[in-house]
Amino acid sequence: MIEIPIQPSISADQTMRIELAGVMVNIRFYYNTRSRHWMLDVANDLGKGMQGIKLVTNYPLLKQYQAQKPFAGDILLLPKDETAPKEPGYTDIGARWGVFYLTASELAEWRRHYGVE
């Protein structure tokens, strides 16, 4: 499991290039003030990928994009400890809630542990 670094204190719109499962991808996190949620875009070097994915808690964010994902595994928004609020606010991402990449095997284990299909 790898935590993807995001720091809301820097900006409400952050783009980074990161290696996931041996594939370099461009990830963009941005805060939607209207819906009060963080959003995610993931793209390969050609700019193809997934856009406008709402960061929801405790669920594989790219599950419905299996055919479009440029890498194996998935990204999850998970609490960093038991003091995290039920729903993360603007400043909780990167602090009390983390955005994590799980490999395919880690994701399978996570699904078994939590009974998520």
HUHUQUI-V861829 format. One record per backbone hydrogen bond with DSSP energy under -1.0 kcal/mol. CO is the residue of the C=O (numbers start at 1). NH is the residue of the N-H. E is the energy in kcal/mol with one decimal. If there is no record, write none. Layout:
co:CO nh:NH e:E
co:CO nh:NH e:E
//
This chain:
co:2 nh:101 e:-3.3
co:7 nh:10 e:-2.2
co:7 nh:11 e:-1.2
co:12 nh:31 e:-2.5
co:14 nh:29 e:-3.1
co:16 nh:27 e:-3.2
co:18 nh:25 e:-2.9
co:20 nh:23 e:-1.7
co:23 nh:20 e:-2.9
co:25 nh:18 e:-2.6
co:26 nh:43 e:-2.4
co:27 nh:16 e:-2.9
co:28 nh:41 e:-2.2
co:29 nh:14 e:-3.2
co:30 nh:39 e:-3.0
co:32 nh:36 e:-1.8
co:32 nh:37 e:-1.3
co:37 nh:32 e:-3.1
co:38 nh:55 e:-2.7
co:39 nh:30 e:-1.7
co:40 nh:53 e:-2.7
co:41 nh:28 e:-2.4
co:42 nh:50 e:-2.5
co:43 nh:26 e:-3.0
co:44 nh:47 e:-2.0
co:48 nh:44 e:-2.7
co:50 nh:42 e:-2.6
co:53 nh:40 e:-1.8
co:54 nh:56 e:-1.0
co:60 nh:63 e:-1.2
co:62 nh:65 e:-1.8
co:65 nh:68 e:-1.2
co:65 nh:69 e:-1.8
co:74 nh:102 e:-2.8
co:75 nh:61 e:-2.9
co:76 nh:100 e:-3.2
co:77 nh:58 e:-2.8
co:78 nh:98 e:-3.1
co:81 nh:84 e:-1.5
co:89 nh:92 e:-1.1
co:92 nh:95 e:-1.4
co:92 nh:96 e:-1.2
co:92 nh:97 e:-2.8
co:96 nh:80 e:-2.9
co:97 nh:94 e:-3.2
co:98 nh:78 e:-2.6
co:99 nh:4 e:-3.6
co:100 nh:76 e:-2.7
co:101 nh:2 e:-2.4
co:102 nh:74 e:-2.1
co:103 nh:107 e:-2.9
co:104 nh:108 e:-2.2
co:105 nh:109 e:-2.2
co:106 nh:110 e:-2.6
co:107 nh:111 e:-2.8
co:108 nh:112 e:-2.3
co:109 nh:113 e:-2.6
co:110 nh:114 e:-2.3
co:111 nh:115 e:-1.3
co:111 nh:116 e:-1.7
//
